[in-house]
Structure formats: structure tokens, C-alpha cells
């Protein structure tokens, strides 16, 4: 079973924007209860779609340089999907 991979300010470009697979980005925070509630579901999806879709997580509080530049989440949890060509929140 694949796990949801953590992504940081430093690895976002290579792991997400340059990914050959479509990517789901979970924008979360340690203090966010709903974020913790959906984590097991995302883990299951990462395993079920391994090799077809990449699922990653970004701690928005620890990686502030990415937001709002990349996805501009308005609440937590938030998810963005896309490929190197385009993104949606």
C-alpha cells in the first residue's frame, strides 16, 4: 500500500509540478481535525491508485511560501488536483 507522500516548499516543483502522473495535493495543518479525519481515506486512495495518480500532502503552516502562490486554499483541509499543465482547487 502506498502512503501519501509529504511535499515541502523545496520539493513541490519536482514532486508535483514536474510529475508525469496526475497529482492530488492535500493541503493540511496539524491543528486541523477534519484534516486528520480524511488522512486514512487519502492513504487508502494512494494505495488503490498507486502508479496512476500521485497523492501528496503539504503542511500549509510549515510551507508558507507555496500559499497562496500555487493553490490559494481558503480553508483546511483543501485539495488541489492537476498536472504540470494546470491546477484546480
Secondary structure, DSSP 8 states (H G I E B T S, - for coil): ----EE--TTTHIIIIIT-SSEEEEEEE-TT-HHHHHHHHHHHHHHHHTTTTEEEEEEETTT-GGGTTTS---SSSSEEEEEETTEEE-
